[in-house]
Amino acid sequence: GLQQDNLRGIKPPDRSNLNYLSAEIHHCALKVARECSLETFKTPMVPPSRHTEMLRIMPALLHKQRKSLWEQAAGLQVSLRKLRAADTHATDTEHAYNQLAPQLLHEVEANVATMLELSEHQLRISSVKADVEEEEDRTSAVQRQITAVQMKAQEELDAALKQYDDSLTSIETITKKDLAELKSFRKPPGLVKIVLE
């Protein structure tokens, strides 16, 4: 049928005359030109003198359109093969995953159990470490006390040795007269008693 946009302002032609054939040829040329993105023959109407040229060019345009369609079809077939290959690969991957899933799940569970066990050991080690540090602190405190006692004992020992030395020096100065005087005491004084004892 005739399209009003292509034959705007033209009365519907009689199908028995040449104008109708020209309009049909022009309509086909416009359709092919639109589909092939060609600028040729896009005028509202072509005079009959160019119909021969249009008929000559039409097979080339149709061939070009057919070639383009074949190229598109070939590209679609390649894409389809790629999609099928990808689908096959995805299916194989899913099958392999389904086979490995139980083993992977078992390994994950085993790893989780090991990690929990290691965490418990770490907690116990931390507790023991804290006890050891506390015991070290107590030992250090006791060691400080022992050192203080040793120092005090050494000081007392030094003082006693000095007194001992002084006593030895004093004893060397005692004479027979001093001993006789001590023996003469019927009630010796308290300090004398302590010395004699």
Wavefront OBJ file of the C-alpha trace (Angstrom):
o trace
v 0.000 0.000 0.000
v 0.964 3.626 -0.333
v 2.296 5.485 2.696
v 1.043 9.036 3.184
v 4.447 10.245 4.460
v 6.194 9.194 1.224
v 3.494 10.495 -1.140
v 2.400 13.535 0.823
v 0.255 15.830 -1.279
v -0.276 13.206 -4.067
v -3.671 11.715 -4.782
v -3.937 7.899 -4.642
v -2.859 6.710 -8.139
v -4.709 4.397 -10.440
v -3.142 0.914 -10.234
v -3.290 0.561 -14.037
v -1.035 3.505 -14.924
v 2.686 4.191 -14.829
v 2.424 6.620 -11.904
v 1.347 3.767 -9.634
v 4.338 1.680 -10.681
v 6.649 4.653 -10.133
v 5.197 5.216 -6.671
v 5.639 1.514 -5.784
v 9.232 1.486 -7.031
v 9.948 4.684 -5.126
v 8.312 3.265 -1.995
v 10.534 0.159 -2.174
v 13.621 2.298 -2.770
v 12.812 4.472 0.237
v 12.280 1.393 2.416
v 15.614 -0.126 1.360
v 17.367 3.235 1.733
v 16.019 3.598 5.296
v 17.050 0.050 6.230
v 20.509 0.425 4.630
v 20.996 3.927 6.059
v 21.480 5.382 2.580
v 20.857 8.993 1.622
v 19.945 8.086 -1.972
v 16.308 8.200 -3.062
v 15.043 9.871 0.114
v 13.216 12.599 -1.793
v 9.409 12.587 -1.595
v 9.066 11.506 -5.222
v 11.422 10.394 -8.016
v 10.637 11.249 -11.655
v 10.050 8.302 -14.019
v 13.303 9.084 -15.831
v 15.262 7.713 -12.838
v 13.256 4.511 -12.395
v 15.704 2.556 -14.551
v 18.590 3.718 -12.407
v 16.664 2.783 -9.269
v 15.899 -0.679 -10.648
v 19.598 -1.106 -11.517
v 20.761 -0.080 -8.052
v 18.051 -2.041 -6.198
v 19.776 -5.505 -6.494
v 23.022 -4.053 -5.145
v 21.158 -2.515 -2.220
v 19.329 -5.756 -1.557
v 22.611 -7.680 -1.811
v 24.224 -5.266 0.655
v 21.300 -5.658 3.015
v 21.401 -9.456 2.642
v 25.167 -9.459 3.302
v 24.671 -7.338 6.396
v 21.981 -9.714 7.619
v 24.253 -12.711 6.970
v 27.073 -11.022 8.897
v 24.700 -10.311 11.765
v 23.496 -13.909 11.685
v 27.113 -15.167 11.699
v 27.895 -12.899 14.645
v 24.825 -14.170 16.475
v 25.877 -17.764 15.799
v 29.356 -17.050 17.211
v 27.788 -15.416 20.253
v 25.447 -18.377 20.624
v 28.372 -20.809 20.488
v 30.197 -18.750 23.115
v 27.111 -18.714 25.307
v 26.736 -22.480 24.953
v 30.419 -22.973 25.769
v 30.076 -20.672 28.785
v 26.961 -22.542 29.879
v 28.805 -25.860 29.536
v 31.730 -24.466 31.513
v 29.369 -23.153 34.189
v 27.646 -26.538 34.360
v 30.991 -28.333 34.678
v 32.102 -25.893 37.350
v 28.873 -26.372 39.273
v 29.207 -30.155 38.998
v 32.818 -30.010 40.236
v 31.774 -27.729 43.086
v 28.950 -30.074 44.058
v 31.446 -32.931 44.167
v 33.968 -30.953 46.216
v 31.417 -29.267 48.491
v 31.226 -32.086 51.107
v 35.014 -32.317 51.322
v 35.373 -28.551 51.547
v 32.685 -28.400 54.230
v 34.455 -31.138 56.211
v 37.780 -29.295 55.928
v 36.163 -26.040 57.017
v 34.607 -27.745 60.048
v 37.968 -29.328 60.901
v 39.709 -25.959 60.587
v 37.091 -24.318 62.803
v 37.544 -27.042 65.430
v 41.331 -26.620 65.283
v 41.003 -22.858 65.644
v 38.725 -23.275 68.665
v 41.197 -25.707 70.227
v 44.063 -23.309 69.568
v 42.050 -20.502 71.149
v 41.488 -22.608 74.278
v 45.218 -23.414 74.436
v 46.007 -19.741 74.032
v 43.672 -18.855 76.889
v 45.290 -21.491 79.112
v 48.762 -20.251 78.168
v 47.729 -16.687 78.968
v 46.380 -17.807 82.356
v 49.587 -19.730 83.155
v 51.670 -16.751 82.023
v 49.718 -14.469 84.342
v 50.251 -16.913 87.245
v 53.985 -17.097 86.484
v 54.271 -13.311 86.374
v 52.417 -13.061 89.688
v 54.722 -15.689 91.214
v 57.741 -13.819 89.863
v 56.471 -10.655 91.511
v 56.056 -12.493 94.832
v 59.510 -14.066 94.456
v 61.029 -10.665 93.744
v 59.353 -9.245 96.853
v 60.651 -12.155 98.970
v 64.116 -11.726 97.468
v 64.066 -8.056 98.407
v 63.035 -8.964 101.952
v 65.811 -11.582 102.165
v 68.326 -9.043 100.906
v 67.157 -6.549 103.516
v 67.403 -9.196 106.275
v 70.875 -10.189 105.080
v 72.016 -6.584 105.102
v 70.617 -6.067 108.616
v 72.163 -9.338 109.809
v 75.490 -8.334 108.309
v 75.292 -4.998 110.083
v 74.491 -6.731 113.389
v 77.274 -9.240 112.780
v 79.721 -6.464 112.049
v 78.674 -4.697 115.258
v 78.981 -7.951 117.261
v 82.423 -8.664 115.813
v 83.480 -5.161 116.738
v 82.195 -5.710 120.267
v 83.977 -9.085 120.344
v 87.192 -7.493 119.232
v 86.724 -4.786 121.822
v 86.057 -7.467 124.473
v 89.223 -9.345 123.521
v 91.135 -6.117 123.777
v 89.569 -5.415 127.171
v 90.322 -8.960 128.437
v 93.965 -8.525 127.596
v 94.060 -5.545 129.951
v 92.685 -7.558 132.948
v 95.259 -8.210 135.677
v 95.461 -10.641 138.632
v 94.592 -7.753 140.889
v 91.317 -7.210 138.968
v 90.435 -10.897 139.313
v 91.148 -10.852 143.021
v 88.911 -7.817 143.361
v 86.089 -9.653 141.605
v 86.467 -12.639 143.881
v 86.287 -10.416 146.902
v 82.753 -9.293 146.051
v 80.226 -11.029 148.282
v 77.356 -9.366 146.392
v 78.743 -8.327 143.023
v 76.928 -5.537 141.137
v 74.492 -6.459 138.351
v 76.868 -5.695 135.478
v 79.573 -7.756 137.102
v 77.140 -10.666 137.434
v 76.307 -10.457 133.749
v 79.991 -10.406 132.791
v 80.806 -13.371 135.024
v 77.857 -15.362 133.728
l 1 2 3 4 5 6 7 8 9 10 11 12 13 14 15 16 17 18 19 20 21 22 23 24 25 26 27 28 29 30 31 32 33 34 35 36 37 38 39 40 41 42 43 44 45 46 47 48 49 50 51 52 53 54 55 56 57 58 59 60 61 62 63 64 65 66 67 68 69 70 71 72 73 74 75 76 77 78 79 80 81 82 83 84 85 86 87 88 89 90 91 92 93 94 95 96 97 98 99 100 101 102 103 104 105 106 107 108 109 110 111 112 113 114 115 116 117 118 119 120 121 122 123 124 125 126 127 128 129 130 131 132 133 134 135 136 137 138 139 140 141 142 143 144 145 146 147 148 149 150 151 152 153 154 155 156 157 158 159 160 161 162 163 164 165 166 167 168 169 170 171 172 173 174 175 176 177 178 179 180 181 182 183 184 185 186 187 188 189 190 191 192 193 194 195 196 197
